[in-house]
Amino acid sequence: MLRSRLVLLLLLLVPALPAAARSQALSPALNDGPYLFHREGGAVDAVWIEDGAAKSRRFAKGEAIALPRFASLLGPSLALVEHRAKPAIIDAPARMLVISDVEGEYDGLVKFLRKNKVIDDRGKWSFGNGHLVTVGDMVDRGDQVTEVLWLMYRLSFEATAAGGRVHFILGNHEAMIMGGDIRYIADKYRLSSSLLRTPYPALYGKDTELGRWLRAQNSIAIVGDYVFVHAGIAPSLEVNRSTVEELNATSRRYLGMPSNELAAIDMKAAMLLWGSRGPFWYRGYFEKYAAASPGSFGPRTTEAQIDKILENLEAKSIVIGHTKVDTPQLLYSGRQVIAIDVPWTKLKRVRGLWVEGDSVELVDIQGKHVPFALAPTSRPKSPVGGR
């Protein structure tokens, strides 16, 4: 998107300007949205930024949302429905594509999905009964976060209609922006929030369409033999196949509540959403982090502990994002843990996990498939730092 690139260029050119001058420089090039707010009585207010100016339109109760400017994201019209959580434990689909930590890189995501025939040239779902899994952190850092979320939102409905499914696994950065921790949002969104006169977390509040959709997503899913969780499952996390749905319900219930407020009313839930050994934050599968922060992540989870976790969940592999790796890799001696958080700012290095029956492959930005052996061929490289 030309305007998104212009915003990025301006950010590079004016980093030393005072905040007010910087906002003035960015404002004419800024486009963002839409954000949909549900009002009392059923009306819906759409707000967005167009060429640096705040715009809005009200839709009556039951009226389809039609915003031609955003048709590529929302479709020609959007009929709002109540969002309900889908089962987190399901049988394996015929084929499945798994990616992680896109972090607002919409253009790269669209190219990747198109080349791998998940979407067609119009951006519509073309994966049939296949499943697309995103393992958290689709937001923050990049300057096309809104676009990424609306794309995933729309594809989730199109996939279901075609007999497929989108699994949008929540990551720590989704929890952060909803819970008021906006340290990692792009400068674009600070300005957008200011122009809309709305705190950034409120753009994903309980009264917003994207906020309601996010609050219906899972933090752990088991699809066939695979467990999908953003950061990992620590041995201290009491979870088995029969309690996965309960864990997801707890996460959904408290999404959007800051850590200090949640800790005051439910410490166990606070540790689940915000704790270093919770599924949103854990790094104990990586020796680098387990050794550097033994109080938070260490000691490193042993292979026997991983086997016990998988036994409790009745699965064979855990697929994680959260901790950067150069390329998808196995972290233990077998197939137990697969780390897939590769940098989406370097598209040539992006890889997704393609599962079809017993076959597991890596796919790249050009749609090329290469086998991925579920046994390590060499010692895993050290993870790349990041949060």
Secondary structure, 3 states (H helix, E strand, C coil): CHHHHHHHHHHHHCCCCCHHHHHHHHHHHCCEEEEEEECCCCCEEEEEEECCEEEEEEECCCCCECCHHHHHHHCCCECCCCCCCCCCEECCCCCEEEECCCCCCHHHHHHHHHHCCCECCCCCECCCCCEEEEECCCCCCCCCHHHHHHHHHHHHHHHHHCCCEEEEECCHHHHHHHCCCCCCCCHHHHHHHHHHCCCHHHHHCCCEHHHHHHCCCCCEEEECCEEEECCCCCCCCCCCCCCHHHHHHHHHHHCCCCHHHHHHHCHHHHHHHHCCCCCCCCCCCCHHHHHHCCCCCCCCCCHHHHHHHHHHHCCCEEEECCCECCCCEECCCCCCEEECCCCCCCHHHCCEEEEECCEEEEECCCCCEEECCCCCCCCCCCCECCC
